[in-house]
Amino acid sequence: MTHTNTQTHKSQYNKNRHHSDASDLDVLVVGGGISGLSTAWWLAQSGLHVQVWEKSSQAGGKIKTDTIDGFRTEQAASMIMNFKPEVDQFFTHSGLEALKAKRLLKAENNRYLMNKGQLQPLPMTIARLFFSSMWSTQGKLRLLMEPFISKASKEDETVSEFITRRFGQEFLEKAMEPFIAGTLASDPDFASAQHVIPRLTALEKKFGSITAGIIAHKATGKRTARNPESFSFEGGMSTLPQQLANDPKLGFKANIEVTNIIQHGPHQWEIRAKGPDGEMCYTARHVVISSPSDIAAHLLKSVNQTLSHVLSTVKYTPLSVVHIGLEHSAVDHPLDSAGFLVPRQEKKQGNMTINGNLWMSSIFSDRAPQNCILLSSYIGGSRQPTAIDFSTEENIAYVLQDIAPLLGIKGDPVMGRVNKHQKALPLYHDDYHRKLTVIKQELHNLPGLHLEANYIGGVSIRDRIVSSQKTASVILAHLSLQSKNRRTQTVKKSTPDFNHTFIETHA
Ligand SMILES: Cc1cc2nc3c(=O)[nH]c(=O)nc-3n(C[C@H](O)[C@H](O)[C@H](O)COP(=O)(O)OP(=O)(O)OC[C@H]3O[C@@H](n4cnc5c(N)ncnc54)[C@H](O)[C@@H]3O)c2cc1C
């Protein structure tokens, strides 16, 4: 492998490289967030020679845990919600299964929603929903109409258009909008239905209605989705990227910032970077860019202007996470749930600031010192992007103003911490579908270049792991084919059974 840190060496190196068929690496991954790390993990299972270059000093990107004075807070992602078998496979084979922190039973009992200025338990079954005072008779009857609603005539509906057409306005406002705003910081009036709620749009496409789809799946023994499992890790979410980065097979390298990517031909990529020892330059047959889209746009400027331009137009929304620690005795509410979401109408009527409030110490153990509780709230997102300018004091004051009357908070907080994200999450808004189409078309003409990050294929950690497996499959398929043709053993099958399952599932 060649690793240079002077201009002279680099030029000489490049000269040699351009006339050579060999590459330093099978795959170079740019960015050590969960997208980059999980792509490298899937690839490393097949013995590929891979490296992950991360510009900051530690792995994880958005995933970071702080443990200070006994309060364990998450800067961004607080848990994984999984119902996908490939994600199970990832955790089992990476050894992370043993480090999972399961949700406490206390958090499983109820789900709360703000309704008419109060916290009300959400009806969790269809039967309960029909006896719940939270829903109007008209709203309940409208839900029953779902199987009789015809398919969409418009190709790219928004989430609001899709949900209102199939389930009615009340379902949108009380169920879908708070979920979309609270978990994705997005706005259903602008979000693309096929990219934000793909399972629901797929059921309509295949079966004509969601109800018919669920019944058909049940009748054939094929579940639409298994019961989701939510979990974190011992030591918090940071354990996930740290554990992956510690696996030598992933070739994780911190403090390396990729500065330029140059194409020399199909599957011939040159990657330049700034590392702790100066400038670096490697070649790879495949490059996976797992940075946010604006960085990808910058790196690809000289490779493809159309792709670079469209990547620069992907929208992101700002979001703040506000953590408050309180003595248990200062709160009247039993906190017998994971927390609550605030529908937009309630936010408006109650002049509230938060989008939702997670009762972290009810969900996981080890989140707060003894006799204390930890509550984490989300402020901003598409609902209120300007809220990113609030000071720490303002954020804490707004949270207390919102939650004190709902939870019966009497005392002052013993801890307050704010994590601001200027570019928290990509929004699959407006003409997102068109942008994605252009991205895919341009990538088609750039063999060996892959974009694997949360602006394509879902923002959740679950979706990142699933999507990265697909990217890894494409790379493996190419390298396996190449190795077969050349009768050289590029892909070493160190664990044949596992490999077989992997390729078979996602070929
Ligand atoms: C507030 C908040 C709460 C969330 N809550 C949840 C949750 O509870 N559950 C859930 O599933 N998801 C949650 N998410 C979403 C999820 O955390 C993210 O979508 C996911 O972690 C993004 O991973 P990524 O690898 O695509 O990007 P990132 O995490 O942004 O990683 C990109 C990496 O690329 C690196 N990089 C950038 N430029 C370069 C360069 N030139 N050279 C080298 N490296 C570079 C960056 O330093 C970074 O480490 C939340 C997100 C936010 C913001």
The ligand as a Tripos MOL2 file, in Angstrom:
@<TRIPOS>MOLECULE
LIG
   53    58     1     0     0
SMALL
NO_CHARGES

@<TRIPOS>ATOM
      1 C1        -31.1960   15.3110   16.9590 C.3       1 LIG1
      2 C2        -31.2440   13.9990   16.2340 C.ar      1 LIG1
      3 C3        -31.8810   12.9140   16.8290 C.ar      1 LIG1
      4 C4        -31.9040   11.6760   16.1790 C.ar      1 LIG1
      5 N1        -32.5130   10.6110   16.7860 N.ar      1 LIG1
      6 C5        -32.4660    9.3910   16.1930 C.ar      1 LIG1
      7 C6        -32.9370    8.2320   16.8900 C.ar      1 LIG1
      8 O1        -33.3520    8.2920   18.0500 O.2       1 LIG1
      9 N2        -32.8910    7.0340   16.2400 N.ar      1 LIG1
     10 C7        -32.3940    6.9210   14.9660 C.ar      1 LIG1
     11 O2        -32.4080    5.8190   14.4070 O.2       1 LIG1
     12 N3        -31.8990    7.9940   14.2940 N.ar      1 LIG1
     13 C8        -31.9070    9.2150   14.8900 C.ar      1 LIG1
     14 N4        -31.3770   10.3040   14.2410 N.ar      1 LIG1
     15 C9        -30.8460   10.1300   12.8620 C.3       1 LIG1
     16 C10       -29.4670    9.4910   12.8170 C.3       1 LIG1
     17 O3        -28.7380    9.7340   13.9950 O.3       1 LIG1
     18 C11       -28.6600   10.0350   11.6310 C.3       1 LIG1
     19 O4        -29.4490   10.0670   10.4570 O.3       1 LIG1
     20 C12       -27.4280    9.1670   11.3580 C.3       1 LIG1
     21 O5        -26.6700    9.0040   12.5370 O.3       1 LIG1
     22 C13       -26.5910    9.8120   10.2480 C.3       1 LIG1
     23 O6        -25.5050    8.9810    9.9560 O.3       1 LIG1
     24 P1        -24.5770    9.2510    8.6880 P.3       1 LIG1
     25 O7        -23.4190    8.3520    8.8290 O.co2     1 LIG1
     26 O8        -25.3750    9.1760    7.4330 O.co2     1 LIG1
     27 O9        -24.1140   10.7810    8.8050 O.3       1 LIG1
     28 P2        -23.2180   11.4850    9.9400 P.3       1 LIG1
     29 O10       -23.5210   10.9340   11.2630 O.co2     1 LIG1
     30 O11       -23.4280   12.9500    9.7190 O.co2     1 LIG1
     31 O12       -21.7190   11.0840    9.5560 O.3       1 LIG1
     32 C14       -21.0090   11.7020    8.5090 C.3       1 LIG1
     33 C15       -19.5360   11.6450    8.8820 C.3       1 LIG1
     34 O13       -18.7510   12.1220    7.7920 O.3       1 LIG1
     35 C16       -17.6530   12.8390    8.3250 C.3       1 LIG1
     36 N5        -17.0940   13.7040    7.2890 N.ar      1 LIG1
     37 C17       -17.6660   14.8050    6.7360 C.ar      1 LIG1
     38 N6        -16.8440   15.3300    5.8090 N.ar      1 LIG1
     39 C18       -15.7560   14.5340    5.7440 C.ar      1 LIG1
     40 C19       -14.5580   14.5640    4.9580 C.ar      1 LIG1
     41 N7        -14.3330   15.5060    4.0360 N.pl3     1 LIG1
     42 N8        -13.6290   13.5920    5.1590 N.ar      1 LIG1
     43 C20       -13.8240   12.6110    6.0900 C.ar      1 LIG1
     44 N9        -14.9330   12.5560    6.8650 N.ar      1 LIG1
     45 C21       -15.8970   13.5020    6.6800 C.ar      1 LIG1
     46 C22       -18.2760   13.5940    9.4960 C.3       1 LIG1
     47 O14       -17.2940   14.0740   10.3990 O.3       1 LIG1
     48 C23       -19.1890   12.5390   10.0840 C.3       1 LIG1
     49 O15       -18.5440   11.7780   11.0780 O.3       1 LIG1
     50 C24       -31.3090   11.5400   14.8900 C.ar      1 LIG1
     51 C25       -30.6410   12.6290   14.3030 C.ar      1 LIG1
     52 C26       -30.6020   13.8490   14.9670 C.ar      1 LIG1
     53 C27       -29.8560   14.9960   14.3420 C.3       1 LIG1
@<TRIPOS>BOND
     1     1     2 1
     2     2     3 ar
     3     2    52 ar
     4     3     4 ar
     5     4     5 ar
     6     4    50 ar
     7     5     6 ar
     8     6     7 ar
     9     6    13 1
    10     7     8 2
    11     7     9 ar
    12     9    10 ar
    13    10    11 2
    14    10    12 ar
    15    12    13 ar
    16    13    14 ar
    17    14    15 1
    18    14    50 ar
    19    15    16 1
    20    16    17 1
    21    16    18 1
    22    18    19 1
    23    18    20 1
    24    20    21 1
    25    20    22 1
    26    22    23 1
    27    23    24 1
    28    24    25 2
    29    24    26 1
    30    24    27 1
    31    27    28 1
    32    28    29 2
    33    28    30 1
    34    28    31 1
    35    31    32 1
    36    32    33 1
    37    33    34 1
    38    33    48 1
    39    34    35 1
    40    35    36 1
    41    35    46 1
    42    36    37 ar
    43    36    45 ar
    44    37    38 ar
    45    38    39 ar
    46    39    40 ar
    47    39    45 ar
    48    40    41 1
    49    40    42 ar
    50    42    43 ar
    51    43    44 ar
    52    44    45 ar
    53    46    47 1
    54    46    48 1
    55    48    49 1
    56    50    51 ar
    57    51    52 ar
    58    52    53 1
@<TRIPOS>SUBSTRUCTURE
     1 LIG1         1 GROUP 0 **** ****
